[in-house]
Amino acid sequence: MKNFPLRAHNTFGLEVYAHRFLEYASEEELATLIHTGQIGTPYLHIGAGSNLLFTDNYPGTILHSRILGISVTHEDADSVCLRVGAGVVWDDFVRLCVEKGWQGAENLSLIPGEVGAAAVQNIGAYGVEAKDIITSVETLDSSGHEQTYQVEECAYAYRRSLFKRPEMKSVFITRVNFRLNKTPRFHLDYGALREALNGQTPTLSLVRNAIIHIRQSKLPDPKELGNAGSFFMNPVIPRAQFEQLQATHPAIPHYDVDEHLVKVPAGWLIEQCGWKGRSLGPAAVYDKQALVLVNTGGATGSDIARLAEAVQASVREKFNINIQPEVIFV
Protein backbone atom coordinates (compact mmCIF):
# COMPACT_ATOMS: atom_id res chain seq x y z
CA MET A 1 0.00 0.00 0.00
CA LYS A 2 1.39 3.41 -0.98
CA ASN A 3 1.48 6.58 1.16
CA PHE A 4 0.69 4.41 4.16
CA PRO A 5 0.00 6.13 7.51
CA LEU A 6 2.35 4.90 10.22
CA ARG A 7 0.63 6.35 13.27
CA ALA A 8 -0.58 2.89 14.32
CA HIS A 9 2.90 1.48 13.70
CA ASN A 10 4.89 3.73 16.04
CA THR A 11 4.13 4.03 19.74
CA PHE A 12 5.00 7.74 19.80
CA GLY A 13 1.81 8.17 17.77
CA LEU A 14 3.56 10.32 15.17
CA GLU A 15 1.72 11.42 12.04
CA VAL A 16 4.19 10.11 9.48
CA TYR A 17 3.80 8.15 6.25
CA ALA A 18 5.72 5.47 4.36
CA HIS A 19 5.93 5.45 0.58
CA ARG A 20 4.93 1.77 0.74
CA PHE A 21 3.97 -0.73 3.44
CA LEU A 22 4.25 -4.51 2.96
CA GLU A 23 3.29 -7.31 5.34
CA TYR A 24 3.98 -11.02 4.99
CA ALA A 25 2.59 -13.97 6.94
CA SER A 26 5.17 -16.67 6.16
CA GLU A 27 8.74 -17.25 5.10
CA GLU A 28 7.40 -18.17 1.66
CA GLU A 29 5.60 -14.84 1.30
CA LEU A 30 8.74 -12.96 2.32
CA ALA A 31 10.82 -14.96 -0.17
CA THR A 32 8.32 -14.10 -2.91
CA LEU A 33 8.56 -10.38 -2.08
CA ILE A 34 12.34 -10.68 -2.30
CA HIS A 35 12.55 -12.71 -5.50
CA THR A 36 10.00 -10.58 -7.37
CA GLY A 37 11.79 -7.36 -6.44
CA GLN A 38 8.78 -5.89 -4.65
CA ILE A 39 10.68 -4.57 -1.65
CA GLY A 40 12.89 -2.06 -3.45
CA THR A 41 15.14 0.44 -1.70
CA PRO A 42 15.28 2.01 0.74
CA TYR A 43 13.47 -0.32 3.10
CA LEU A 44 13.05 -0.69 6.83
CA HIS A 45 11.85 -3.77 8.69
CA ILE A 46 9.86 -2.95 11.82
CA GLY A 47 8.09 -4.78 14.61
CA ALA A 48 5.44 -2.93 16.60
CA GLY A 49 7.32 0.36 16.23
CA SER A 50 7.83 0.54 20.00
CA ASN A 51 11.50 1.47 19.70
CA LEU A 52 11.42 3.85 16.73
CA LEU A 53 11.41 7.62 16.35
CA PHE A 54 10.38 8.73 12.87
CA THR A 55 11.78 12.21 12.34
CA ASP A 56 10.13 12.50 8.91
CA ASN A 57 8.05 10.53 6.41
CA TYR A 58 9.79 7.35 5.25
CA PRO A 59 10.61 7.52 1.51
CA GLY A 60 10.82 3.77 0.92
CA THR A 61 9.17 0.49 1.92
CA ILE A 62 8.25 -0.46 5.47
CA LEU A 63 8.24 -4.24 5.98
CA HIS A 64 6.33 -5.92 8.79
CA SER A 65 6.20 -9.58 9.77
CA ARG A 66 2.91 -11.32 10.47
CA ILE A 67 4.59 -14.68 11.01
CA LEU A 68 2.74 -16.07 14.00
CA GLY A 69 2.64 -19.34 15.90
CA ILE A 70 4.16 -20.80 19.06
CA SER A 71 5.08 -24.48 18.90
CA VAL A 72 6.88 -26.89 21.23
CA THR A 73 9.95 -28.37 19.55
CA HIS A 74 11.34 -30.32 22.50
CA GLU A 75 10.25 -31.07 26.04
CA ASP A 76 11.73 -33.03 28.91
CA ALA A 77 11.41 -33.11 32.69
CA ASP A 78 13.45 -29.94 33.18
CA SER A 79 12.73 -27.66 30.24
CA VAL A 80 10.68 -26.91 27.16
CA CYS A 81 11.88 -25.51 23.84
CA LEU A 82 9.63 -23.25 21.78
CA ARG A 83 9.70 -21.98 18.20
CA VAL A 84 7.98 -18.61 17.97
CA GLY A 85 7.03 -16.50 14.96
CA ALA A 86 8.70 -13.10 14.71
CA GLY A 87 5.33 -11.38 14.47
CA VAL A 88 4.00 -12.74 17.78
CA VAL A 89 3.31 -9.98 20.31
CA TRP A 90 6.03 -10.29 22.95
CA ASP A 91 3.75 -10.08 25.97
CA ASP A 92 1.40 -12.69 24.49
CA PHE A 93 4.38 -15.03 24.43
CA VAL A 94 5.30 -14.18 28.03
CA ARG A 95 1.73 -14.66 29.21
CA LEU A 96 1.57 -18.11 27.59
CA CYS A 97 4.83 -19.14 29.25
CA VAL A 98 3.53 -18.10 32.68
CA GLU A 99 0.18 -19.83 32.14
CA LYS A 100 1.98 -23.05 31.17
CA GLY A 101 4.34 -22.87 34.15
CA TRP A 102 7.42 -22.28 32.00
CA GLN A 103 9.94 -20.04 33.76
CA GLY A 104 12.38 -17.56 32.28
CA ALA A 105 10.34 -14.86 30.53
CA GLU A 106 8.22 -13.53 33.41
CA ASN A 107 10.58 -10.65 34.31
CA LEU A 108 10.11 -9.38 30.75
CA SER A 109 6.35 -8.99 31.16
CA LEU A 110 4.54 -6.08 29.51
CA ILE A 111 7.51 -4.98 27.42
CA PRO A 112 5.94 -3.70 24.20
CA GLY A 113 6.87 -5.02 20.79
CA GLU A 114 7.11 -8.31 18.94
CA VAL A 115 9.28 -11.40 19.26
CA GLY A 116 11.50 -10.68 16.26
CA ALA A 117 12.31 -7.18 17.48
CA ALA A 118 12.97 -8.52 20.98
CA ALA A 119 15.70 -10.73 19.51
CA VAL A 120 17.20 -7.77 17.65
CA GLN A 121 17.17 -5.44 20.64
CA ASN A 122 18.00 -8.00 23.35
CA ILE A 123 15.27 -6.51 25.50
CA GLY A 124 15.80 -6.68 29.23
CA ALA A 125 14.26 -5.81 32.57
CA TYR A 126 14.66 -6.70 36.25
CA GLY A 127 17.86 -8.66 35.81
CA VAL A 128 16.79 -10.74 32.79
CA GLU A 129 17.53 -10.27 29.08
CA ALA A 130 16.08 -11.97 26.03
CA LYS A 131 19.44 -13.64 25.38
CA ASP A 132 19.03 -15.60 28.62
CA ILE A 133 16.20 -17.66 27.13
CA ILE A 134 16.97 -17.50 23.38
CA THR A 135 18.68 -20.56 21.91
CA SER A 136 18.73 -19.58 18.24
CA VAL A 137 17.35 -17.09 15.70
CA GLU A 138 16.08 -18.09 12.25
CA THR A 139 16.54 -15.62 9.40
CA LEU A 140 16.03 -15.01 5.70
CA ASP A 141 18.19 -12.44 3.92
CA SER A 142 17.52 -10.19 0.94
CA SER A 143 19.00 -12.77 -1.43
CA GLY A 144 16.60 -15.43 -0.17
CA HIS A 145 19.23 -17.30 1.86
CA GLU A 146 18.00 -18.96 5.06
CA GLN A 147 20.30 -19.12 8.07
CA THR A 148 19.90 -20.00 11.72
CA TYR A 149 22.16 -18.21 14.20
CA GLN A 150 22.88 -19.97 17.47
CA VAL A 151 22.68 -17.68 20.49
CA GLU A 152 26.49 -17.72 20.79
CA GLU A 153 26.71 -16.22 17.30
CA CYS A 154 24.28 -13.39 18.01
CA ALA A 155 26.85 -11.16 19.81
CA TYR A 156 24.37 -10.29 22.53
CA ALA A 157 25.20 -7.57 25.05
CA TYR A 158 23.26 -4.82 26.82
CA ARG A 159 20.71 -3.68 24.19
CA ARG A 160 23.07 -4.97 21.52
CA SER A 161 23.09 -7.83 19.04
CA LEU A 162 24.56 -8.95 15.75
CA PHE A 163 21.27 -7.98 14.09
CA LYS A 164 21.66 -4.28 14.95
CA ARG A 165 24.85 -3.97 12.92
CA PRO A 166 24.54 -2.02 9.63
CA GLU A 167 25.75 -4.96 7.56
CA MET A 168 22.83 -7.05 8.90
CA LYS A 169 20.13 -4.69 7.64
CA SER A 170 19.28 -7.12 4.85
CA VAL A 171 18.77 -10.03 7.26
CA PHE A 172 15.17 -10.54 8.38
CA ILE A 173 14.31 -12.54 11.51
CA THR A 174 11.52 -15.01 10.81
CA ARG A 175 11.36 -17.12 13.98
CA VAL A 176 13.06 -17.23 17.37
CA ASN A 177 13.76 -20.37 19.42
CA PHE A 178 13.62 -20.28 23.22
CA ARG A 179 14.31 -22.60 26.13
CA LEU A 180 12.24 -22.18 29.30
CA ASN A 181 12.63 -23.96 32.65
CA LYS A 182 10.04 -26.14 34.33
CA THR A 183 11.62 -25.55 37.74
CA PRO A 184 11.40 -21.87 38.69
CA ARG A 185 14.68 -20.02 39.20
CA PHE A 186 13.41 -16.58 40.11
CA HIS A 187 15.36 -13.35 39.59
CA LEU A 188 14.24 -11.05 42.39
CA ASP A 189 17.30 -8.87 42.89
CA TYR A 190 15.54 -5.55 42.30
CA GLY A 191 14.18 -3.74 45.37
CA ALA A 192 11.01 -2.58 43.64
CA LEU A 193 10.20 -6.16 42.68
CA ARG A 194 10.78 -7.50 46.18
CA GLU A 195 8.62 -4.71 47.60
CA ALA A 196 5.82 -5.50 45.15
CA LEU A 197 5.88 -9.17 46.21
CA ASN A 198 5.56 -8.00 49.81
CA GLY A 199 7.03 -11.14 51.35
CA GLN A 200 4.81 -13.55 49.42
CA THR A 201 6.33 -16.81 48.22
CA PRO A 202 7.06 -16.11 44.56
CA THR A 203 5.23 -17.89 41.78
CA LEU A 204 5.36 -17.17 38.06
CA SER A 205 1.98 -15.45 38.20
CA LEU A 206 2.89 -13.36 41.24
CA VAL A 207 6.15 -12.21 39.66
CA ARG A 208 4.45 -11.40 36.36
CA ASN A 209 1.65 -9.47 38.06
CA ALA A 210 4.13 -7.59 40.26
CA ILE A 211 6.17 -6.53 37.25
CA ILE A 212 3.05 -5.49 35.35
CA HIS A 213 2.01 -3.38 38.34
CA ILE A 214 5.44 -1.74 38.57
CA ARG A 215 5.59 -0.98 34.86
CA GLN A 216 2.06 0.42 34.76
CA SER A 217 2.81 2.66 37.73
CA LYS A 218 5.95 4.09 36.12
CA LEU A 219 5.37 3.97 32.38
CA PRO A 220 2.57 5.63 30.40
CA ASP A 221 0.29 3.60 28.15
CA PRO A 222 1.26 4.48 24.55
CA LYS A 223 -2.43 4.43 23.65
CA GLU A 224 -2.95 7.36 26.02
CA LEU A 225 0.39 9.16 25.83
CA GLY A 226 2.76 8.48 22.95
CA ASN A 227 6.12 7.08 24.06
CA ALA A 228 8.67 4.37 23.35
CA GLY A 229 9.31 3.29 26.91
CA SER A 230 12.88 3.85 28.08
CA PHE A 231 14.36 6.38 25.66
CA PHE A 232 17.97 6.18 26.84
CA MET A 233 20.28 3.31 27.71
CA ASN A 234 21.79 3.20 31.18
CA PRO A 235 25.42 4.32 30.79
CA VAL A 236 28.26 2.05 31.84
CA ILE A 237 31.21 4.05 33.16
CA PRO A 238 34.69 3.30 34.55
CA ARG A 239 34.70 2.61 38.26
CA ALA A 240 37.13 5.48 38.90
CA GLN A 241 34.70 7.91 37.31
CA PHE A 242 31.83 6.47 39.33
CA GLU A 243 33.78 6.84 42.58
CA GLN A 244 34.40 10.51 41.78
CA LEU A 245 30.68 11.01 41.22
CA GLN A 246 29.82 9.09 44.38
CA ALA A 247 32.03 11.44 46.41
CA THR A 248 29.83 14.39 45.42
CA HIS A 249 26.56 12.46 45.03
CA PRO A 250 26.55 9.80 47.77
CA ALA A 251 23.00 8.69 46.93
CA ILE A 252 23.80 7.83 43.31
CA PRO A 253 22.27 4.43 42.53
CA HIS A 254 24.41 1.96 40.64
CA TYR A 255 24.90 -1.65 39.57
CA ASP A 256 28.31 -3.27 39.44
CA VAL A 257 29.04 -4.70 36.00
CA ASP A 258 32.45 -6.05 36.96
CA GLU A 259 35.47 -4.85 38.93
CA HIS A 260 36.20 -2.15 36.35
CA LEU A 261 32.77 -0.95 35.21
CA VAL A 262 29.63 0.40 36.87
CA LYS A 263 26.16 0.94 35.37
CA VAL A 264 24.35 4.11 36.42
CA PRO A 265 20.60 4.62 35.86
CA ALA A 266 20.07 7.20 33.12
CA GLY A 267 16.73 8.13 34.65
CA TRP A 268 18.43 9.21 37.88
CA LEU A 269 20.95 11.34 35.99
CA ILE A 270 18.17 13.02 34.00
CA GLU A 271 16.12 13.68 37.11
CA GLN A 272 19.11 15.24 38.87
CA CYS A 273 19.35 17.66 35.95
CA GLY A 274 15.82 18.85 36.65
CA TRP A 275 14.17 17.43 33.53
CA LYS A 276 11.52 15.23 35.14
CA GLY A 277 8.13 16.59 34.15
CA ARG A 278 9.59 19.37 31.97
CA SER A 279 8.69 19.91 28.34
CA LEU A 280 9.90 21.56 25.17
CA GLY A 281 6.75 22.33 23.27
CA PRO A 282 4.62 19.19 22.83
CA ALA A 283 7.50 16.86 23.76
CA ALA A 284 8.10 16.19 27.45
CA VAL A 285 9.99 14.13 30.00
CA TYR A 286 7.42 11.96 31.75
CA ASP A 287 6.60 13.19 35.24
CA LYS A 288 6.68 9.69 36.78
CA GLN A 289 9.83 8.34 35.10
CA ALA A 290 12.55 10.60 33.74
CA LEU A 291 13.85 7.90 31.41
CA VAL A 292 10.71 8.23 29.28
CA LEU A 293 10.07 10.94 26.69
CA VAL A 294 6.46 11.49 25.69
CA ASN A 295 4.37 13.06 22.96
CA THR A 296 1.86 15.18 24.87
CA GLY A 297 -0.10 15.77 21.67
CA GLY A 298 0.86 16.86 18.19
CA ALA A 299 4.61 16.44 18.61
CA THR A 300 6.75 15.63 15.60
CA GLY A 301 9.71 13.31 15.65
CA SER A 302 11.93 16.38 15.39
CA ASP A 303 10.32 17.83 18.54
CA ILE A 304 11.17 14.69 20.48
CA ALA A 305 14.68 14.57 19.00
CA ARG A 306 15.31 18.18 20.11
CA LEU A 307 14.18 17.33 23.64
CA ALA A 308 16.45 14.28 23.67
CA GLU A 309 19.42 16.40 22.59
CA ALA A 310 18.71 18.96 25.32
CA VAL A 311 18.52 16.22 27.96
CA GLN A 312 21.77 14.67 26.73
CA ALA A 313 23.51 18.06 26.86
CA SER A 314 22.39 18.63 30.47
CA VAL A 315 23.63 15.22 31.64
CA ARG A 316 26.92 15.70 29.81
CA GLU A 317 27.44 19.13 31.40
CA LYS A 318 26.53 18.10 34.95
CA PHE A 319 28.03 14.61 35.11
CA ASN A 320 30.43 14.34 32.14
CA ILE A 321 28.48 11.28 31.00
CA ASN A 322 27.14 10.71 27.49
CA ILE A 323 23.77 8.97 27.59
CA GLN A 324 22.83 7.28 24.34
CA PRO A 325 19.33 6.72 22.95
CA GLU A 326 17.94 3.22 23.09
CA VAL A 327 15.33 4.35 20.58
CA ILE A 328 16.28 4.14 16.90
CA PHE A 329 16.01 7.39 14.90
CA VAL A 330 14.57 6.95 11.39
C-alpha positions in Angstrom: 0.0 0.0 0.0 1.4 3.4 -1.0 1.5 6.6 1.2 0.7 4.4 4.2 0.0 6.1 7.5 2.4 4.9 10.2 0.6 6.4 13.3 -0.6 2.9 14.3 2.9 1.5 13.7 4.9 3.7 16.0 4.1 4.0 19.7 5.0 7.7 19.8 1.8 8.2 17.8 3.6 10.3 15.2 1.7 11.4 12.0 4.2 10.1 9.5 3.8 8.1 6.3 5.7 5.5 4.4 5.9 5.4 0.6 4.9 1.8 0.7 4.0 -0.7 3.4 4.3 -4.5 3.0 3.3 -7.3 5.3 4.0 -11.0 5.0 2.6 -14.0 6.9 5.2 -16.7 6.2 8.7 -17.2 5.1 7.4 -18.2 1.7 5.6 -14.8 1.3 8.7 -13.0 2.3 10.8 -15.0 -0.2 8.3 -14.1 -2.9 8.6 -10.4 -2.1 12.3 -10.7 -2.3 12.6 -12.7 -5.5 10.0 -10.6 -7.4 11.8 -7.4 -6.4 8.8 -5.9 -4.6 10.7 -4.6 -1.7 12.9 -2.1 -3.4 15.1 0.4 -1.7 15.3 2.0 0.7 13.5 -0.3 3.1 13.1 -0.7 6.8 11.8 -3.8 8.7 9.9 -3.0 11.8 8.1 -4.8 14.6 5.4 -2.9 16.6 7.3 0.4 16.2 7.8 0.5 20.0 11.5 1.5 19.7 11.4 3.9 16.7 11.4 7.6 16.4 10.4 8.7 12.9 11.8 12.2 12.3 10.1 12.5 8.9 8.1 10.5 6.4 9.8 7.3 5.3 10.6 7.5 1.5 10.8 3.8 0.9 9.2 0.5 1.9 8.2 -0.5 5.5 8.2 -4.2 6.0 6.3 -5.9 8.8 6.2 -9.6 9.8 2.9 -11.3 10.5 4.6 -14.7 11.0 2.7 -16.1 14.0 2.6 -19.3 15.9 4.2 -20.8 19.1 5.1 -24.5 18.9 6.9 -26.9 21.2 9.9 -28.4 19.5 11.3 -30.3 22.5 10.3 -31.1 26.0 11.7 -33.0 28.9 11.4 -33.1 32.7 13.5 -29.9 33.2 12.7 -27.7 30.2 10.7 -26.9 27.2 11.9 -25.5 23.8 9.6 -23.2 21.8 9.7 -22.0 18.2 8.0 -18.6 18.0 7.0 -16.5 15.0 8.7 -13.1 14.7 5.3 -11.4 14.5 4.0 -12.7 17.8 3.3 -10.0 20.3 6.0 -10.3 23.0 3.7 -10.1 26.0 1.4 -12.7 24.5 4.4 -15.0 24.4 5.3 -14.2 28.0 1.7 -14.7 29.2 1.6 -18.1 27.6 4.8 -19.1 29.3 3.5 -18.1 32.7 0.2 -19.8 32.1 2.0 -23.1 31.2 4.3 -22.9 34.1 7.4 -22.3 32.0 9.9 -20.0 33.8 12.4 -17.6 32.3 10.3 -14.9 30.5 8.2 -13.5 33.4 10.6 -10.7 34.3 10.1 -9.4 30.7 6.4 -9.0 31.2 4.5 -6.1 29.5 7.5 -5.0 27.4 5.9 -3.7 24.2 6.9 -5.0 20.8 7.1 -8.3 18.9 9.3 -11.4 19.3 11.5 -10.7 16.3 12.3 -7.2 17.5 13.0 -8.5 21.0 15.7 -10.7 19.5 17.2 -7.8 17.6 17.2 -5.4 20.6 18.0 -8.0 23.3 15.3 -6.5 25.5 15.8 -6.7 29.2 14.3 -5.8 32.6 14.7 -6.7 36.2 17.9 -8.7 35.8 16.8 -10.7 32.8 17.5 -10.3 29.1 16.1 -12.0 26.0 19.4 -13.6 25.4 19.0 -15.6 28.6 16.2 -17.7 27.1 17.0 -17.5 23.4 18.7 -20.6 21.9 18.7 -19.6 18.2 17.3 -17.1 15.7 16.1 -18.1 12.2 16.5 -15.6 9.4 16.0 -15.0 5.7 18.2 -12.4 3.9 17.5 -10.2 0.9 19.0 -12.8 -1.4 16.6 -15.4 -0.2 19.2 -17.3 1.9 18.0 -19.0 5.1 20.3 -19.1 8.1 19.9 -20.0 11.7 22.2 -18.2 14.2 22.9 -20.0 17.5 22.7 -17.7 20.5 26.5 -17.7 20.8 26.7 -16.2 17.3 24.3 -13.4 18.0 26.9 -11.2 19.8 24.4 -10.3 22.5 25.2 -7.6 25.0 23.3 -4.8 26.8 20.7 -3.7 24.2 23.1 -5.0 21.5 23.1 -7.8 19.0 24.6 -8.9 15.8 21.3 -8.0 14.1 21.7 -4.3 14.9 24.9 -4.0 12.9 24.5 -2.0 9.6 25.8 -5.0 7.6 22.8 -7.1 8.9 20.1 -4.7 7.6 19.3 -7.1 4.8 18.8 -10.0 7.3 15.2 -10.5 8.4 14.3 -12.5 11.5 11.5 -15.0 10.8 11.4 -17.1 14.0 13.1 -17.2 17.4 13.8 -20.4 19.4 13.6 -20.3 23.2 14.3 -22.6 26.1 12.2 -22.2 29.3 12.6 -24.0 32.6 10.0 -26.1 34.3 11.6 -25.6 37.7 11.4 -21.9 38.7 14.7 -20.0 39.2 13.4 -16.6 40.1 15.4 -13.4 39.6 14.2 -11.1 42.4 17.3 -8.9 42.9 15.5 -5.5 42.3 14.2 -3.7 45.4 11.0 -2.6 43.6 10.2 -6.2 42.7 10.8 -7.5 46.2 8.6 -4.7 47.6 5.8 -5.5 45.2 5.9 -9.2 46.2 5.6 -8.0 49.8 7.0 -11.1 51.3 4.8 -13.5 49.4 6.3 -16.8 48.2 7.1 -16.1 44.6 5.2 -17.9 41.8 5.4 -17.2 38.1 2.0 -15.5 38.2 2.9 -13.4 41.2 6.2 -12.2 39.7 4.5 -11.4 36.4 1.7 -9.5 38.1 4.1 -7.6 40.3 6.2 -6.5 37.2 3.1 -5.5 35.3 2.0 -3.4 38.3 5.4 -1.7 38.6 5.6 -1.0 34.9 2.1 0.4 34.8 2.8 2.7 37.7 6.0 4.1 36.1 5.4 4.0 32.4 2.6 5.6 30.4 0.3 3.6 28.2 1.3 4.5 24.5 -2.4 4.4 23.6 -2.9 7.4 26.0 0.4 9.2 25.8 2.8 8.5 22.9 6.1 7.1 24.1 8.7 4.4 23.4 9.3 3.3 26.9 12.9 3.9 28.1 14.4 6.4 25.7 18.0 6.2 26.8 20.3 3.3 27.7 21.8 3.2 31.2 25.4 4.3 30.8 28.3 2.0 31.8 31.2 4.1 33.2 34.7 3.3 34.5 34.7 2.6 38.3 37.1 5.5 38.9 34.7 7.9 37.3 31.8 6.5 39.3 33.8 6.8 42.6 34.4 10.5 41.8 30.7 11.0 41.2 29.8 9.1 44.4 32.0 11.4 46.4 29.8 14.4 45.4 26.6 12.5 45.0 26.6 9.8 47.8 23.0 8.7 46.9 23.8 7.8 43.3 22.3 4.4 42.5 24.4 2.0 40.6 24.9 -1.6 39.6 28.3 -3.3 39.4 29.0 -4.7 36.0 32.5 -6.0 37.0 35.5 -4.9 38.9 36.2 -2.1 36.4 32.8 -0.9 35.2 29.6 0.4 36.9 26.2 0.9 35.4 24.3 4.1 36.4 20.6 4.6 35.9 20.1 7.2 33.1 16.7 8.1 34.7 18.4 9.2 37.9 20.9 11.3 36.0 18.2 13.0 34.0 16.1 13.7 37.1 19.1 15.2 38.9 19.3 17.7 35.9 15.8 18.9 36.6 14.2 17.4 33.5 11.5 15.2 35.1 8.1 16.6 34.1 9.6 19.4 32.0 8.7 19.9 28.3 9.9 21.6 25.2 6.7 22.3 23.3 4.6 19.2 22.8 7.5 16.9 23.8 8.1 16.2 27.4 10.0 14.1 30.0 7.4 12.0 31.7 6.6 13.2 35.2 6.7 9.7 36.8 9.8 8.3 35.1 12.6 10.6 33.7 13.8 7.9 31.4 10.7 8.2 29.3 10.1 10.9 26.7 6.5 11.5 25.7 4.4 13.1 23.0 1.9 15.2 24.9 -0.1 15.8 21.7 0.9 16.9 18.2 4.6 16.4 18.6 6.8 15.6 15.6 9.7 13.3 15.7 11.9 16.4 15.4 10.3 17.8 18.5 11.2 14.7 20.5 14.7 14.6 19.0 15.3 18.2 20.1 14.2 17.3 23.6 16.5 14.3 23.7 19.4 16.4 22.6 18.7 19.0 25.3 18.5 16.2 28.0 21.8 14.7 26.7 23.5 18.1 26.9 22.4 18.6 30.5 23.6 15.2 31.6 26.9 15.7 29.8 27.4 19.1 31.4 26.5 18.1 34.9 28.0 14.6 35.1 30.4 14.3 32.1 28.5 11.3 31.0 27.1 10.7 27.5 23.8 9.0 27.6 22.8 7.3 24.3 19.3 6.7 22.9 17.9 3.2 23.1 15.3 4.4 20.6 16.3 4.1 16.9 16.0 7.4 14.9 14.6 6.9 11.4 
